Amino acid sequence: MQDLNLLFYVALVLIAGLLCGRLVKQVKLPNVTGYIIAGLLLGPYVFRVIPPDIVGKLDLVSDVALGFIAFSIGSEFKISYFKRVGATPIVIAVLEALFAVIVVCAGLLAIGCDPSFAIVLSSIAAATAPASTIMVIKQYRAKGPVTDMLLSVVAIDDAAALMLFGIAVAVAKTIAGGALSAATLLQPVYEIGISLAVGAALGAVFCLPLRFFKKDSNRLIIIAGFVLLTVSVANLIGASALLTCMAMGGFFVNLSKDQISIMKICDRVTPPIFLIFFVVSGAELNLSVLPSIGIVGVLYVVLRVVGKFLGAYTGAKIMKAPKSVQKYIGPALVPQEGVAIGLSLVAQTVVPQYGEMIRAIILCSTLIYEITGPVITKATLIRAGEIPKQQKNA
């Protein structure tokens, strides 16, 4: 009976997400915003239609969705593109992440927050959500220099966020009276390195069966198998599943001549998986945390956006990126989701006395960023002229 119940909730999630996506379309909002709102309303914190244990079981779909999303982003890492733009995406990603951390930390210290708390919380501000961004780009078929740069930046941002968080944790432990160990500083380096190495190896192996299986149905099986394998291996060895899947996609796209057909196959089968992911993400958002964030939470939400804007603009300016990239790349980096929540869980072990406060602030900011972020990304790409007129109301 339990299996039947779970299937019922999956069906409910799909139908509710589809309907809410269509409803928000009437007011020219991205589908992903509708999916999140559907989850928020159905979840255990509003109308309680979906019980908490069911939401937990649906997290498996979220892992699958993030794997496909990361694989899609990695497929944009063509060597030909980086030969053309050089180190620009790397510089922008590093500076937008760094500025977000610095601006948030400075604001928290200015109002008298404990330095270790300020450093750990501000380090989470570096993370940006690739999932929401790529969904908006796919829905509206955005194309152009800002879109290309955005896909690269949000991918590199994950590595930058992990590095900055690792450094922040080491500094916070030292301030709290602990010893600054090499292991703490090298942990994010190890996680990034092992993720890229494993992803590269799996990306190379992924190309082999594609030579012998040409039918779309067979290739779909290969794609799904390798995405799931990559996620599971990354989780097993303590690597980042997102970075590993991105690396797999990046190596595949540069080694295979079939990347266009493979990504078209992905695009045909992933919509229901992505829909479930965003509805479940909405269901996990707890509105009750809103009153508890106070001035610290408000500062985090506002200053993170300011830091992202300033850092992205500075990086684009230094690298002499096109004017459109300089002007519009920052606003498209607002979304924040799973990576930030994951880092907040780690932060609770670093500064346990502030654990609940950090968790509440990140959950609240995620709620705000998840609902407003896709809308801002769409508006930004429209202003940049990279969403075709016929797609604005799609």
C-alpha positions as CSV (number, residue, x, y, z in Angstrom):
1,M,0.0,0.0,0.0
2,Q,2.9,2.3,0.8
3,D,4.2,1.9,-2.8
4,L,0.8,2.9,-4.1
5,N,0.8,5.9,-1.8
6,L,4.2,7.0,-3.0
7,L,3.1,6.7,-6.7
8,F,0.0,8.7,-5.9
9,Y,2.2,11.6,-4.5
10,V,4.5,11.5,-7.5
11,A,1.4,11.8,-9.7
12,L,0.1,14.7,-7.6
13,V,3.5,16.4,-7.7
14,L,3.6,16.2,-11.5
15,I,0.0,17.4,-12.1
16,A,0.2,20.2,-9.5
17,G,3.6,21.4,-10.8
18,L,2.3,21.4,-14.4
19,L,-0.8,23.4,-13.4
20,C,1.1,25.9,-11.3
21,G,3.6,26.3,-14.1
22,R,0.8,27.1,-16.5
23,L,-0.8,29.5,-14.0
24,V,2.3,31.6,-13.4
25,K,2.8,31.7,-17.1
26,Q,-0.3,33.9,-17.3
27,V,1.6,36.5,-15.4
28,K,4.8,36.0,-17.4
29,L,6.7,34.2,-14.7
30,P,9.1,31.3,-15.4
31,N,7.7,27.7,-15.0
32,V,10.2,27.0,-12.3
33,T,8.6,29.6,-10.0
34,G,5.3,27.9,-10.5
35,Y,6.9,24.5,-9.6
36,I,8.4,25.9,-6.4
37,I,5.1,27.5,-5.4
38,A,3.2,24.3,-6.0
39,G,5.6,22.4,-3.7
40,L,5.4,25.2,-1.1
41,L,1.6,25.0,-1.0
42,L,1.4,21.2,-1.0
43,G,4.2,20.6,1.4
44,P,4.2,19.8,5.1
45,Y,4.5,23.5,6.1
46,V,1.4,25.0,4.4
47,F,-1.5,22.8,3.4
48,R,0.2,19.6,4.4
49,V,-1.0,17.6,1.5
50,I,2.4,15.9,1.1
51,P,3.7,14.4,4.4
52,P,7.3,15.0,5.5
53,D,8.3,11.3,5.1
54,I,7.1,11.3,1.4
55,V,9.1,14.5,0.8
56,G,12.1,12.7,2.1
57,K,11.6,9.7,-0.2
58,L,11.3,12.0,-3.2
59,D,14.8,13.3,-2.5
60,L,16.1,10.5,-4.6
61,V,14.5,12.2,-7.6
62,S,16.3,15.4,-6.6
63,D,19.6,13.6,-6.7
64,V,18.8,12.4,-10.2
65,A,17.7,15.8,-11.4
66,L,20.8,17.5,-10.1
67,G,22.9,14.9,-11.9
68,F,21.2,15.7,-15.2
69,I,21.4,19.4,-14.6
70,A,25.1,19.3,-13.8
71,F,25.7,17.1,-16.9
72,S,23.9,19.6,-19.1
73,I,25.9,22.5,-17.7
74,G,29.1,20.5,-18.1
75,S,28.2,20.0,-21.8
76,E,28.6,23.8,-22.3
77,F,32.3,23.6,-21.4
78,K,33.6,23.3,-24.9
79,I,37.3,24.0,-25.4
80,S,36.5,26.1,-28.4
81,Y,34.5,28.4,-26.2
82,F,37.2,28.8,-23.7
83,K,39.8,29.4,-26.4
84,R,37.6,32.3,-27.5
85,V,36.8,33.9,-24.1
86,G,39.9,32.8,-22.2
87,A,39.9,33.0,-18.4
88,T,37.0,35.5,-18.3
89,P,34.4,33.0,-16.8
90,I,36.9,31.9,-14.1
91,V,37.7,35.4,-13.1
92,I,34.0,36.5,-12.9
93,A,33.1,33.3,-10.9
94,V,35.9,33.8,-8.4
95,L,35.2,37.5,-7.9
96,E,31.4,37.3,-7.7
97,A,31.8,34.5,-5.1
98,L,34.6,36.4,-3.2
99,F,32.8,39.8,-3.2
100,A,29.6,38.1,-1.9
101,V,31.5,36.7,1.0
102,I,33.4,39.9,1.8
103,V,30.3,42.2,1.6
104,V,28.2,40.0,3.7
105,C,30.9,39.4,6.3
106,A,31.7,43.2,6.5
107,G,28.0,43.9,7.1
108,L,27.6,41.3,9.8
109,L,30.8,42.5,11.6
110,A,29.5,46.1,11.4
111,I,26.5,45.2,13.4
112,G,28.6,43.4,16.1
113,C,28.2,39.8,15.1
114,D,30.6,37.2,16.5
115,P,33.6,37.0,14.0
116,S,33.4,33.2,13.7
117,F,29.7,33.3,13.0
118,A,30.1,36.1,10.5
119,I,32.8,34.3,8.6
120,V,31.0,31.0,8.4
121,L,27.6,32.5,7.4
122,S,29.1,34.8,4.9
123,S,31.1,32.0,3.2
124,I,27.8,30.3,2.3
125,A,26.8,33.5,0.3
126,A,29.3,32.4,-2.4
127,A,27.1,29.6,-3.6
128,T,24.8,30.1,-6.6
129,A,22.1,27.7,-7.9
130,P,22.7,26.3,-11.3
131,A,19.4,24.4,-11.5
132,S,17.1,27.4,-11.5
133,T,19.3,29.2,-14.0
134,I,19.5,26.4,-16.5
135,M,15.7,25.8,-16.3
136,V,15.1,29.5,-17.2
137,I,17.6,29.3,-20.1
138,K,16.0,26.1,-21.5
139,Q,12.4,27.3,-21.2
140,Y,13.0,30.6,-23.0
141,R,15.8,29.3,-25.3
142,A,18.1,32.1,-24.4
143,K,21.2,32.5,-26.5
144,G,24.0,35.1,-26.6
145,P,27.2,36.2,-24.8
146,V,25.5,36.7,-21.4
147,T,23.8,33.3,-21.5
148,D,27.0,31.5,-22.6
149,M,29.0,33.3,-19.9
150,L,26.3,32.6,-17.3
151,L,26.4,28.9,-17.8
152,S,30.1,28.8,-17.4
153,V,30.1,31.0,-14.3
154,V,27.4,29.1,-12.4
155,A,29.4,25.9,-13.0
156,I,32.7,27.3,-11.9
157,D,31.0,29.0,-8.9
158,D,30.4,25.7,-7.2
159,A,34.2,25.0,-7.1
160,A,34.8,28.6,-5.9
161,A,32.1,28.3,-3.2
162,L,33.6,25.1,-1.8
163,M,37.1,26.6,-1.7
164,L,35.9,29.7,0.1
165,F,33.8,27.8,2.5
166,G,36.7,25.5,3.4
167,I,39.0,28.5,4.1
168,A,36.2,30.1,6.2
169,V,35.8,27.0,8.3
170,A,39.5,26.8,9.0
171,V,39.6,30.5,10.0
172,A,36.5,30.2,12.1
173,K,38.0,27.2,14.0
174,T,41.2,29.2,14.6
175,I,39.3,32.2,16.0
176,A,37.3,29.8,18.2
177,G,40.6,28.6,19.7
178,G,41.2,25.5,17.6
179,A,44.3,24.7,15.7
180,L,44.6,25.6,12.1
181,S,45.2,22.2,10.4
182,A,46.4,21.4,6.9
183,A,43.7,18.8,6.6
184,T,41.0,21.4,7.1
185,L,42.5,23.7,4.4
186,L,43.1,20.9,2.0
187,Q,39.7,19.3,2.3
188,P,37.9,21.5,-0.3
189,V,41.0,21.1,-2.6
190,Y,40.7,17.3,-2.3
191,E,36.9,17.4,-2.9
192,I,37.3,19.6,-6.1
193,G,40.3,17.5,-7.4
194,I,38.7,14.1,-6.9
195,S,35.4,15.4,-8.4
196,L,37.2,16.6,-11.5
197,A,39.3,13.4,-11.8
198,V,36.4,11.0,-11.4
199,G,34.2,13.0,-13.7
200,A,36.9,13.2,-16.4
201,A,37.4,9.4,-16.2
202,L,33.7,8.6,-16.4
203,G,33.3,11.2,-19.2
204,A,35.9,9.4,-21.3
205,V,34.4,6.0,-20.6
206,F,30.9,7.4,-21.4
207,C,32.0,8.0,-25.0
208,L,32.8,4.3,-25.6
209,P,29.4,2.6,-25.7
210,L,28.0,5.5,-27.8
211,R,30.1,4.2,-30.7
212,F,28.3,0.9,-30.7
213,F,24.7,2.0,-29.8
214,K,23.2,4.4,-32.3
215,K,19.4,4.2,-31.6
216,D,18.0,7.0,-29.4
217,S,16.4,4.5,-27.0
218,N,19.7,2.7,-26.4
219,R,21.5,6.0,-25.9
220,L,19.0,7.2,-23.4
221,I,19.7,4.1,-21.3
222,I,23.4,4.8,-21.5
223,I,22.9,8.5,-20.6
224,A,20.7,7.6,-17.6
225,G,23.1,4.8,-16.5
226,F,26.2,7.0,-16.5
227,V,24.5,10.0,-14.8
228,L,23.3,7.8,-12.0
229,L,26.6,6.0,-11.8
230,T,28.5,9.4,-11.6
231,V,26.2,10.7,-8.8
232,S,26.5,7.4,-6.8
233,V,30.3,7.2,-7.2
234,A,30.7,10.9,-6.1
235,N,28.6,10.3,-3.0
236,L,30.5,7.1,-2.2
237,I,34.0,8.7,-2.3
238,G,32.9,12.0,-0.6
239,A,33.2,14.1,-3.8
240,S,30.8,16.8,-5.0
241,A,28.1,15.1,-7.2
242,L,27.5,18.4,-9.0
243,L,31.1,19.0,-9.9
244,T,31.6,15.3,-10.8
245,C,28.7,15.3,-13.2
246,M,29.8,18.7,-14.7
247,A,33.2,17.3,-15.3
248,M,31.7,14.2,-16.9
249,G,29.7,16.4,-19.2
250,G,32.6,18.6,-20.0
251,F,35.0,15.8,-20.9
252,F,32.3,14.1,-22.9
253,V,31.4,17.1,-25.0
254,N,35.1,17.6,-26.0
255,L,35.7,14.0,-26.8
256,S,32.6,13.0,-28.7
257,K,31.1,14.1,-32.0
258,D,27.6,13.1,-30.8
259,Q,27.1,15.8,-28.2
260,I,24.3,17.6,-30.0
261,S,22.2,14.5,-30.5
262,I,22.9,13.3,-26.9
263,M,21.8,16.6,-25.4
264,K,18.6,16.5,-27.5
265,I,17.8,13.1,-26.1
266,C,18.3,14.5,-22.6
267,D,16.0,17.4,-23.2
268,R,13.2,15.1,-24.3
269,V,13.2,13.0,-21.1
270,T,14.3,15.3,-18.3
271,P,11.3,17.7,-18.0
272,P,9.3,15.5,-15.5
273,I,12.4,14.9,-13.5
274,F,13.2,18.6,-13.2
275,L,9.6,19.4,-12.4
276,I,9.6,16.9,-9.5
277,F,12.9,18.3,-8.3
278,F,11.6,21.9,-8.0
279,V,8.2,20.9,-6.5
280,V,10.1,18.9,-3.8
281,S,12.4,21.8,-3.3
282,G,9.4,24.0,-2.7
283,A,7.9,21.4,-0.3
284,E,11.0,21.5,1.8
285,L,10.8,25.3,2.3
286,N,9.6,26.1,5.8
287,L,7.7,29.4,6.1
288,S,7.8,29.3,9.9
289,V,11.5,30.3,9.8
290,L,10.7,33.7,8.4
291,P,10.1,35.5,11.7
292,S,13.3,34.1,13.2
293,I,15.9,35.6,10.9
294,G,15.9,39.2,12.2
295,I,18.2,41.9,11.0
296,V,21.0,39.4,10.4
297,G,18.9,37.5,7.9
298,V,17.8,40.6,6.1
299,L,21.4,41.8,5.8
300,Y,22.5,38.4,4.5
301,V,19.7,38.4,1.8
302,V,20.4,42.0,0.7
303,L,24.2,42.1,0.9
304,R,24.7,38.8,-0.8
305,V,23.0,40.2,-3.9
306,V,25.0,43.4,-3.7
307,G,28.2,41.4,-3.4
308,K,27.3,39.2,-6.4
309,F,26.5,42.3,-8.5
310,L,29.7,44.1,-7.6
311,G,32.0,41.0,-8.0
312,A,30.5,39.9,-11.3
313,Y,30.7,43.5,-12.8
314,T,34.3,43.9,-11.5
315,G,35.4,40.6,-13.0
316,A,33.8,41.3,-16.3
317,K,35.3,44.8,-16.4
318,I,38.8,43.5,-15.6
319,M,38.6,40.9,-18.3
320,K,37.1,43.4,-20.8
321,A,34.1,41.2,-21.4
322,P,31.3,42.6,-23.7
323,K,29.3,45.5,-22.3
324,S,26.2,43.3,-22.1
325,V,28.1,40.8,-19.9
326,Q,29.4,43.5,-17.6
327,K,25.9,44.9,-17.2
328,Y,23.7,41.8,-16.9
329,I,25.8,38.9,-15.6
330,G,25.4,40.0,-11.9
331,P,21.6,40.0,-11.6
332,A,21.4,36.5,-13.2
333,L,23.4,35.1,-10.2
334,V,20.8,35.6,-7.6
335,P,19.3,32.1,-7.2
336,Q,20.6,30.0,-4.4
337,E,19.4,26.5,-3.3
338,G,20.7,23.0,-2.5
339,V,24.5,23.7,-2.2
340,A,23.9,26.5,0.3
341,I,21.6,24.3,2.4
342,G,24.2,21.5,2.4
343,L,26.9,24.0,3.5
344,S,24.6,25.2,6.3
345,L,24.5,21.7,7.7
346,V,28.3,21.6,7.8
347,A,28.4,25.0,9.4
348,Q,26.3,23.7,12.3
349,T,29.2,21.5,13.3
350,V,31.7,24.3,13.0
351,V,29.9,26.9,15.1
352,P,27.3,24.7,16.9
353,Q,26.2,27.6,19.2
354,Y,24.9,29.4,16.1
355,G,23.8,26.3,14.2
356,E,20.0,26.8,14.4
357,M,20.4,30.5,13.5
358,I,22.5,29.8,10.4
359,R,20.1,27.0,9.3
360,A,17.1,29.4,9.7
361,I,18.8,32.2,7.7
362,I,19.8,29.9,4.9
363,L,16.4,28.3,4.6
364,C,14.7,31.7,4.6
365,S,17.0,33.2,2.1
366,T,16.6,30.1,-0.1
367,L,12.9,30.6,0.0
368,I,13.3,34.2,-1.1
369,Y,15.9,33.5,-3.7
370,E,14.1,30.5,-5.2
371,I,10.9,32.4,-5.8
372,T,12.5,35.7,-7.0
373,G,15.7,34.4,-8.6
374,P,14.2,32.8,-11.7
375,V,12.1,35.9,-12.3
376,I,15.1,38.1,-12.1
377,T,17.1,35.8,-14.4
378,K,14.4,35.9,-17.0
379,A,14.0,39.7,-16.8
380,T,17.8,40.1,-17.0
381,L,18.1,37.9,-20.1
382,I,15.2,39.8,-21.7
383,R,16.9,43.1,-21.1
384,A,20.1,41.7,-22.5
385,G,18.2,40.8,-25.7
386,E,18.9,37.1,-25.4
387,I,15.4,35.8,-25.1
388,P,13.7,35.8,-28.5
389,K,10.5,37.8,-28.6
390,Q,8.3,34.8,-29.5
391,Q,9.7,33.0,-26.4
392,K,9.0,35.8,-23.8
393,N,5.6,34.4,-23.0
394,A,6.5,30.7,-23.5
